Amino acid sequence: MDIKKYIEISANKRFGKPTIIGTRISVADVLNWLANGMSNQEIMEDFPEVSEDSIKACLMYAASKEDHLGLAS
């Protein structure tokens, strides 16, 4: 999956946070909803502009950043 088809970063939108293209919904918003127990289906029902693929792209974006955190185990 090419996450650039779904995620954009613009200094003029949400203070430069990564967002789903064409929306003001940030990757962090989606991750928080998932972490708080919302299903993909519930997110898509509440926010019709969000697709299954855009949710996957948010997860892939977060996973790609995890490698760069350097957290001690």
N, C-alpha and C positions, 0 to 999 in steps of 0.2 A: 504494500500500500504506500502510495506517495502522499505523506501527510500534508505536503504543501498544497494539495488540492482542497484541503479542508481547514487548515490552520493558517492564520496570518498574524503578523505582528506589525502594528502601525502605531507610531508615536502619537497619532491623533485619536486613537481609540483605546479606551480603558487604560490610559497612562502607559501604553506600550506593552501591556500584557498580551500573551497569545490568546487569540479569539477564534471562534468558528467563523469562517469567511461569510460575509453578508449579514452578520449578526453582531450584537454586543455581548454575546455569551462567551465568557472566558473559559479556557481549559480548566482553570481552578474551580469555576462554578460547577462544571460537569463532574470533576473529581470529588468535590464536596457532596454533591447530590448522591453520587454512587456510594461514597463512604458513609453517608447517613441512611443508607438502605433503599434508596430509590432504584427501581429496576430501569433498564434501558427503555422498556415500553412506557413506564410512567413518565420518564423524562420526555420522550417523544410526544406523549399525549399532552403534557403541560406546555411544551415548547415545540410546536409543529415544524419550526424551521430547523430543528435538530434531527439528523438522520442516524440510523444505526452505524453507518460508516463514519460519520463525524464523531460519534462517541468513541468508536474504535481508534480514530485518529488522535483523540485527546489522550487515550490510554497509551498509545504508542509514543506520543510526544513526551508524556511524563516518564515513561520507561526509558526513553533515550536520554533524558536529563539525569536519571538515577545514576548512570555510569559516571557522571561528572561531579557527583556530590562528595565523594571521597570520605564517606562516613566510616568511622572505626567500628569494627564488630566486637 
